Amino acid sequence: MKKVYNKFPWICLLLIGLSLFLIISFKKYDSLIDVSLDGQIYSLNFVPGQGYIEYEGTKHPLLSDKSYKLIDIAVGDIDRDGRDNILVLEGEKTSQYGDTLIVYDILAVSNGLQIREIYRNKMSAVRPWKIEVCEIDNDGEMEIFIAVNKATRLYKDIENRPFFFNFKNNILVKKWTGSKLRAPFTDVLFMDLNGNGSDEFIAIEALDEDQFVVSVYYWFGFGFILQGESHIYDRIDSVEAKIIQEEPLIHVNIVENGRIKSVILEPSVDKTQNGIYLLKERGK
């Protein structure tokens, strides 16, 4: 490196400067959040590590104070006023679970955006760790999904439980608080796989210590029915929505022979040995 620097000092300086620029850029803005306000889309810079969003140079803090961290965040029009809301789970910096749910309203004003808190709910008793906004029954009213970690009256073990709410008259209203799915779940996703206007409830389920599947449930009146499942994998790290040529698909990272492998799952007419529709790997 010393010889290269002596011959081409300007190249080394350029590389160092570029590296510093990339590091600073990635630290400053970790991701973008798109919100819809009266039909117009606004892209907000989101810095989860610092717990704030930024628009046109103005920072909008989402946490109560510096002693808290952001556990999870979701965006959606939960009060049906034509403007997206921001939903935040905040918790102690030393905890993986949330302590409080905060809902923010967003307004477009002449000098940027105005973000104000409209709801707060202490939820430490149920230990929430994930929040999503979804539409499970195509009734025009968004649902709020919160994954919690607790015991129930019938199931004494502390496990992840699926809770669903609506937001009516500026308060959280229970829609369905399930005790469990078929098996314990480790992550979830909501997307409209079949184009009927309702989101399917897609979950990574742990059938056993080294047996994991991706399962698809749909809402049926007052609960969920299992519709599809993937093959069994040794481990599934994550699940997310993937749109390929306007087709909604499921992208998962699985562990195979000790290595992480990305696969795309899609519904099929084939069935598993459980009589459930197979989520098959695209290309197989």
C-alpha positions in Angstrom: 0.0 0.0 0.0 2.9 2.3 0.7 4.4 1.9 -2.8 1.0 2.5 -4.4 0.5 5.7 -2.3 3.9 7.0 -3.3 3.1 6.5 -7.0 -0.6 7.5 -7.1 -1.4 9.6 -4.0 -4.4 11.2 -5.6 -6.0 7.7 -6.2 -5.6 6.8 -2.6 -7.0 10.1 -1.4 -9.9 9.7 -3.8 -10.7 6.2 -2.5 -10.4 7.3 1.1 -12.7 10.2 0.5 -15.2 8.0 -1.3 -15.2 5.5 1.5 -15.9 8.3 4.1 -18.7 9.7 2.0 -20.4 6.3 1.7 -20.0 5.6 5.4 -21.5 9.1 6.3 -24.3 8.7 3.8 -25.3 5.3 5.1 -25.2 6.4 8.7 -27.2 9.5 7.9 -30.1 7.9 6.1 -30.7 4.2 6.7 -33.8 3.9 4.5 -36.8 5.7 3.1 -40.4 5.6 4.1 -43.1 6.5 1.6 -46.3 8.0 3.0 -49.5 9.0 1.1 -51.1 12.3 2.0 -54.3 13.1 0.1 -53.1 11.2 -2.9 -49.6 12.5 -3.0 -46.6 10.4 -2.1 -43.9 11.8 0.2 -40.5 10.0 0.7 -39.2 10.5 4.2 -35.6 9.8 5.2 -35.7 7.3 8.1 -33.0 6.8 10.6 -34.1 4.0 12.9 -31.0 4.0 15.1 -31.7 7.6 16.0 -35.5 7.2 16.1 -36.4 10.1 13.8 -37.6 10.8 10.2 -36.5 13.7 8.1 -38.1 15.7 5.3 -36.6 18.7 3.5 -34.0 19.1 6.2 -36.4 19.0 9.2 -36.0 16.2 11.7 -39.1 14.8 13.3 -38.4 12.6 16.4 -40.6 9.6 16.9 -39.4 8.5 20.4 -40.4 9.9 23.8 -36.8 10.5 24.8 -33.2 9.3 24.4 -33.6 6.5 26.9 -35.9 4.6 24.4 -35.2 2.9 21.1 -37.4 2.1 18.1 -38.5 -1.5 18.2 -40.6 -1.5 15.0 -42.5 1.0 12.8 -45.5 0.7 10.4 -47.2 3.1 8.0 -50.9 3.1 6.9 -54.1 5.1 6.9 -55.7 3.5 10.0 -58.3 6.3 10.6 -59.5 6.4 6.9 -58.9 10.2 6.5 -56.9 9.9 3.3 -53.6 10.4 5.1 -51.2 7.8 6.2 -50.3 7.5 9.9 -47.0 6.4 11.4 -47.2 3.7 14.1 -44.2 3.2 16.4 -43.3 0.6 19.0 -40.7 2.1 21.4 -39.0 0.3 24.2 -36.1 0.4 26.6 -32.7 0.3 24.9 -31.8 -3.0 26.7 -35.0 -4.8 25.7 -36.1 -6.5 22.5 -39.7 -5.8 23.3 -41.8 -2.7 23.1 -43.1 -0.7 26.0 -45.4 1.8 24.3 -47.4 2.1 21.0 -47.5 5.7 19.6 -49.6 6.8 16.6 -48.7 9.9 14.7 -50.8 11.9 12.3 -49.1 13.6 9.3 -50.1 16.8 7.6 -48.6 18.5 4.5 -48.1 22.2 5.3 -46.6 25.1 3.4 -43.1 24.7 5.0 -43.0 20.9 4.8 -44.7 18.3 7.0 -46.4 18.5 10.4 -46.2 15.4 12.5 -48.2 15.2 15.7 -49.0 12.4 18.2 -52.6 11.4 18.3 -52.5 8.2 20.4 -50.4 6.5 23.0 -50.9 3.1 24.7 -48.7 1.5 27.3 -48.3 -2.2 26.2 -45.3 -3.5 28.3 -47.5 -6.2 29.8 -47.9 -8.0 26.5 -44.3 -7.4 25.3 -44.9 -6.3 21.7 -42.1 -6.8 19.1 -43.6 -6.3 15.7 -46.2 -4.0 14.1 -47.8 -4.1 10.7 -50.8 -2.3 9.0 -52.9 -4.7 6.8 -56.3 -5.3 5.3 -57.4 -8.8 6.1 -61.1 -8.7 5.2 -61.5 -6.1 2.4 -63.9 -3.9 4.3 -62.1 -0.7 3.7 -60.9 -0.5 7.3 -57.2 -1.1 7.9 -56.2 -3.5 10.6 -53.2 -3.1 13.0 -51.3 -6.3 13.6 -49.1 -6.5 16.7 -47.0 -9.5 17.5 -46.8 -10.0 21.3 -44.9 -12.4 23.5 -47.0 -13.6 26.5 -48.8 -16.5 28.1 -52.6 -16.9 27.9 -55.2 -18.3 30.2 -55.2 -21.6 28.2 -51.6 -21.7 27.1 -49.3 -21.1 30.0 -46.0 -21.0 28.0 -44.7 -17.6 27.0 -44.9 -17.5 23.2 -45.5 -15.1 20.3 -49.2 -14.4 19.8 -51.0 -12.6 16.9 -53.1 -9.6 18.0 -55.3 -7.6 15.6 -56.9 -4.2 16.2 -58.8 -1.5 14.4 -58.4 2.3 15.2 -61.8 3.9 15.8 -62.5 7.3 17.3 -58.9 7.7 18.1 -58.6 4.6 20.2 -57.4 1.0 19.7 -60.3 -1.5 19.3 -59.7 -5.2 19.6 -60.6 -7.2 16.4 -59.1 -10.6 17.1 -56.4 -11.6 19.7 -55.4 -15.1 18.9 -53.8 -17.5 21.3 -51.6 -19.1 18.7 -51.3 -20.3 15.1 -50.7 -23.9 14.1 -47.2 -23.6 15.5 -45.1 -20.9 17.1 -44.2 -18.1 14.6 -41.0 -16.2 14.4 -41.9 -13.5 11.7 -44.9 -12.4 9.7 -45.8 -10.7 6.4 -49.1 -9.4 5.0 -49.8 -9.3 1.2 -52.6 -9.9 -1.2 -51.4 -13.0 -3.0 -54.5 -13.7 -5.0 -55.7 -10.2 -5.9 -59.0 -10.4 -4.0 -58.4 -7.2 -2.1 -57.6 -8.9 1.2 -54.2 -9.5 2.6 -53.1 -13.0 3.4 -51.4 -13.6 6.8 -48.0 -15.2 6.0 -45.9 -16.5 8.8 -42.7 -18.4 9.4 -43.6 -21.2 11.7 -41.4 -23.5 13.8 -42.8 -27.0 13.6 -39.8 -28.3 15.5 -36.3 -27.2 16.6 -35.0 -27.7 13.0 -38.2 -27.8 11.0 -39.5 -24.4 9.7 -42.2 -23.7 7.1 -43.7 -20.6 5.5 -47.5 -20.8 6.0 -50.3 -18.7 4.4 -53.6 -18.0 6.3 -56.7 -16.2 5.3 -59.3 -14.5 7.4 -62.6 -16.3 7.7 -65.2 -14.4 9.7 -63.6 -14.7 13.1 -60.3 -16.3 12.8 -57.8 -17.6 10.3 -57.7 -20.7 8.1 -54.5 -22.3 6.9 -54.5 -22.2 3.1 -50.9 -23.0 2.0 -47.5 -24.0 3.2 -43.9 -24.4 1.9 -41.7 -27.4 2.1 -39.9 -27.9 5.4 -36.6 -26.1 5.8 -33.9 -26.5 8.5 -34.2 -22.8 9.2 -35.9 -19.7 7.7 -34.3 -16.4 8.6 -36.7 -13.9 7.1 -39.7 -13.4 4.9 -40.7 -10.3 2.8 -42.9 -9.3 -0.1 -41.5 -9.4 -3.6 -43.2 -8.0 -6.7 -42.0 -9.5 -10.0 -43.6 -8.3 -13.2 -46.6 -7.0 -11.1 -47.0 -10.5 -9.6 -46.9 -10.7 -5.7 -44.5 -13.4 -4.5 -42.9 -14.4 -1.2 -39.1 -13.9 -0.8 -37.5 -15.9 1.9 -34.0 -16.5 3.2 -33.5 -20.1 4.1 -30.6 -22.0 5.6 -29.4 -24.9 3.6 -26.3 -27.0 4.5 -25.2 -24.2 6.8 -25.5 -21.5 4.1 -28.1 -18.8 3.6 -30.0 -19.2 0.3 -32.7 -16.8 -1.1 -35.7 -18.4 -2.7 -39.0 -17.1 -4.2 -42.2 -18.9 -3.2 -45.4 -18.8 -5.2 -48.8 -20.5 -4.8 -49.5 -23.7 -6.8 -52.3 -26.2 -7.3 -50.1 -28.9 -5.8 -50.8 -30.0 -2.3 -48.5 -31.1 0.6 -48.9 -34.3 2.5 -51.1 -32.3 5.0 -53.6 -31.6 2.2 -52.6 -27.9 2.1 -51.7 -26.0 -1.1 -48.0 -26.0 -1.7 -46.0 -22.8 -1.8 -43.4 -24.0 -4.3 -40.0 -22.6 -5.1 -40.0 -20.7 -8.4 -38.0 -22.5 -11.0 -38.6 -26.0 -9.5 
